Amino acid sequence: MKPFTVLAFFLVSLLVHGQSVRLVHGQSVRPTTESVAKHIQFLASDKMKGRGTGSKENKKAAAYIVKQFKKTGLSPLGTDGFLQPFTAKVRRIVVPDSIRSASNVIGFLDNGAPYTIVIGAHYDHLGEGRQGSLRDANAVGQIHNGADDNASGVAGLLELARYFAKNDVKEPYNFLFIAFGAEELGLVGSRYFVNNPTLPLDKINFMANMDMIGRYAPDRGVGIGGYGTSDAWPDIFKDVSGDNVKFFTDRSGSGGADHASFYAKKIPVLFFHTGGHDDYHKPTDDFEKIDLVSEVGILNIEIQLIENAMKLPKLNFTEVK
């Protein structure tokens, strides 16, 4: 059999830009700009009307994530298949208070290991400006597409699920991939999960959260929070680098994103975030402004960190003073 034919059917390892790239059946399983773009374009299209909690478009977003989890080969670990339904209260002046249905979307990669790594991102946004935090009072009634916040994070979640499920490696940890609902209403989905876990919390090694990773600023770099939540993180971060992105660390494990719910339960966390911008929580947070190349670079940094962490025993938790 000729060499190129062998490459088409077996796992190989290449060195591209100094990083190992696994190929399965001749295709890279690493995140790609094309795949990231496809996810964000779907989730942040005008047809999705901002994915507001309780809307039919929010349910369509959940169905899209379920479809991708199934395609990847994950097993359902919700309370209703891949879904973990709950209710969330909307409290905004522009609409009457109301109880709205929501769901976390949960997929499990079972490697037969005693402990599990959680990777998360929220998939809801502000709808047409009538839910959650709103920076522009004149924008009520306009679609808030939320391309960066947080279609970018969901795209990362789906790409990491594909990578770890399809890399033809049985990892020493299981993975739990969670797309959280109702984050914009106060971390409701992640808080519901940690109070009603579908996997025992003491079996979780750490949690990595992605919230707004699509607007990389070269002068800032991507921030990675949670550095102080385990004394193992400094060793895990050694020799980690990105081809086209730089990063800085922050010790805090709390804050206004879903990782804070896990930190409150004394679970080590990491939080990936490219920072605020003028389009945050506005109708102008659109796909065309996403830096796809840099997002892929950020995901490759995250892969390096996760793979380094899997070389160690379960991480201990450290409270950040």
Secondary structure as UniProt FT lines:
FT   HELIX           3..9
FT   STRAND          12..16
FT   TURN            17..18
FT   STRAND          19..24
FT   TURN            25..26
FT   STRAND          27..28
FT   HELIX           33..43
FT   HELIX           46..51
FT   TURN            53..54
FT   HELIX           56..72
FT   STRAND          75..76
FT   TURN            81..82
FT   STRAND          83..92
FT   TURN            93..94
FT   STRAND          95..109
FT   STRAND          116..122
FT   TURN            127..130
FT   HELIX           137..139
FT   TURN            140..141
FT   HELIX           147..151
FT   HELIX           152..166
FT   STRAND          174..180
FT   HELIX           183..185
FT   HELIX           188..195
FT   HELIX           201..203
FT   STRAND          204..210
FT   TURN            218..220
FT   STRAND          222..225
FT   TURN            227..228
FT   TURN            231..232
FT   HELIX           233..237
FT   TURN            238..239
FT   STRAND          247..249
FT   HELIX           259..263
FT   TURN            264..266
FT   STRAND          269..273
FT   TURN            278..281
FT   TURN            283..284
FT   HELIX           287..289
FT   HELIX           292..309
FT   TURN            310..311
//
